[in-house]
Structures are given as C-alpha cells and as structure tokens.
Amino acid sequence: MRRRWQRPPPTRFLEETTDVEVRFQEVDALGVVWHGHYLTYFEVARIAFGKRYGFGYQTILDHGYIAPIVRSEVDYHLPARFGDVLTVHARLHPERGARVTFSYLVRTYRGEELAAGLTVQVFTDLSGELVLVRPDFYEKWLEGVEFKSA
C-alpha cells in the first residue's frame, strides 16, 4: 500500500492548485521526469498560492524578510513523463512557530497520485539572521484569511 503523506496533520489549511506541463528537458533518457524537478513543481504551486492569497516571495521581501526553505521531502509513487499535464496542489498549514509549512500533492489529469511532499520555510531578516517569532505582517495575514478544515 502506498504511504500517504501524513505530516502536517490536515486540520486547517489554505490550498491552491495549478497545472504544469512536463517539458522535454525535464525527463531523463528513459523518458521519466528527473526526481529533482518535483521541487520545481512545488515552487510553481507556491508561486500560484502567493498570487491567489497575497502571500508570495515579494510580499515577504517587501516587509523586510526572506523565507528560505530549510526542509523538503518528496515521496514518489508513479513516474511522470514528457508531455504529461500535472496538477499540483499546495496547502499551507498554519503553525504556532515562525515558519511556513506547505504540503503538496502531484497528480495526473486522470487523478493518479505521482508524488507527495512537504517544505518548511523559516523567516530571516535581510542579513540572514533567523527570526524566532512570527513577523507582525505574517500574523496579520494569518488573521485575515479563512482557512479550510479537513
């Protein structure tokens, strides 16, 4: 049986879904997407999320912070191939800490699960110093959005 992505617990979240078409340069000699490209697909979904909810990289930078990824995980279930259109779901899961956690699910247009993953971002100031408490702008943003419940 396939392992389902269990972290973080799916209690509250915001979600955005976007499509990505697999390009020729993303596949190997066997015609299968190279595993590292899934992190790019996750980023495409995070950017779409930021546009939809007003919480993207530029927003963070405009408030004097950077949010580097400090953890990423991917579980691979089935291969994607050149020309496939993938649907990438990105869910932001609010946490108490000064970090941003997204979970991801990559599917074919037929609904087959290809991969699932997770990224964790932390806040730093512009010089790279770790911020240990949630920035005010992030607190206010969290208060202003309506989360879905699983």
C-alpha positions in Angstrom: 0.0 0.0 0.0 1.2 3.5 -0.8 2.3 5.7 2.0 0.1 8.7 2.3 1.6 12.0 3.3 0.7 12.4 7.0 2.6 15.5 8.0 1.4 18.0 9.0 -2.0 16.9 10.3 -4.6 18.1 7.9 -6.7 20.1 10.3 -6.6 23.7 8.8 -5.2 24.8 5.5 -5.3 27.1 2.5 -4.9 25.5 -0.9 -4.1 26.4 -4.4 -3.9 24.2 -7.4 -2.0 24.8 -10.6 -1.2 22.8 -13.7 2.3 22.1 -15.0 3.2 20.5 -18.4 6.3 18.3 -18.3 8.8 19.7 -20.7 11.3 17.6 -22.7 14.3 19.0 -20.8 12.8 17.6 -17.5 13.0 14.0 -18.5 15.9 11.6 -18.5 17.0 9.1 -21.2 14.2 6.7 -20.1 11.6 9.5 -20.6 10.8 9.8 -16.9 10.9 13.1 -15.0 14.1 13.5 -13.1 13.2 13.4 -9.4 14.6 16.9 -8.6 12.1 18.6 -10.8 9.3 17.9 -8.4 10.7 20.6 -6.1 10.4 23.0 -9.0 6.7 21.9 -9.5 6.2 22.6 -5.8 7.7 26.0 -6.3 5.3 26.7 -9.2 2.4 25.8 -6.9 3.8 28.1 -4.1 4.0 31.0 -6.5 0.4 30.4 -7.6 -0.6 30.2 -4.0 1.1 33.5 -3.3 -0.7 35.2 -6.2 -4.0 33.9 -5.1 -3.7 34.8 -1.4 -1.4 37.8 -1.4 1.4 36.0 0.4 4.3 35.5 -2.0 8.0 35.9 -2.1 7.8 39.6 -2.9 5.3 40.3 -0.1 7.7 38.7 2.4 10.6 40.8 0.9 8.6 44.0 1.0 8.2 43.5 4.7 12.0 43.1 5.2 12.2 39.3 5.4 13.4 36.4 3.4 11.8 32.9 3.8 14.4 30.2 2.7 13.4 26.6 2.6 15.1 24.6 5.4 13.4 21.3 4.8 12.0 19.5 1.8 10.7 15.9 1.4 9.2 14.1 -1.5 7.6 10.7 -1.7 7.5 9.3 -5.3 4.6 7.0 -6.3 4.5 6.8 -10.1 6.6 8.4 -12.8 5.6 11.5 -14.8 6.7 11.6 -18.5 7.3 14.2 -21.2 4.0 15.9 -22.2 2.1 14.9 -19.1 0.0 17.6 -17.6 0.4 17.5 -13.9 -1.9 19.1 -11.3 0.0 20.3 -8.3 -1.9 21.0 -5.1 -0.1 23.2 -2.5 -1.5 23.5 1.0 -0.3 26.0 3.6 -0.7 24.6 7.1 -0.5 27.3 9.8 1.7 26.6 12.8 2.5 28.3 16.0 6.1 28.8 15.1 7.8 31.4 12.9 7.8 29.1 9.9 5.7 28.4 6.8 4.8 24.7 6.1 3.4 23.6 2.8 2.3 20.1 1.8 2.0 19.1 -1.9 0.3 16.5 -4.0 1.1 15.9 -7.6 -1.5 14.2 -9.8 -2.1 13.4 -13.4 -5.2 14.8 -15.1 -6.7 11.4 -14.5 -6.2 11.7 -10.8 -3.3 9.3 -10.4 -1.1 10.3 -7.5 2.5 10.7 -8.7 4.2 12.3 -5.7 3.5 14.0 -2.3 5.8 16.3 -0.4 6.5 18.9 2.2 8.5 22.1 2.5 9.3 24.2 5.6 10.4 27.8 5.3 11.7 30.0 8.1 11.9 33.7 8.3 15.2 35.6 8.4 15.9 39.3 8.2 17.6 40.6 5.1 21.0 39.9 6.5 20.1 36.2 7.0 19.6 36.2 10.8 16.9 33.8 11.9 13.7 35.3 13.2 12.4 33.4 16.2 8.9 34.9 16.4 6.3 35.3 13.7 6.7 38.6 11.9 3.8 41.0 12.5 2.8 41.1 8.9 2.5 37.3 8.8 0.4 37.3 12.0 -2.0 39.9 10.4 -2.1 38.0 7.2 -3.0 34.7 9.0 -5.8 36.5 10.9 -7.2 37.9 7.6 -7.6 34.6 5.7 -10.2 32.0 6.2 -8.8 28.5 6.5 -10.5 25.4 5.3 -10.9 22.4 7.6 -10.2 18.8 6.6 
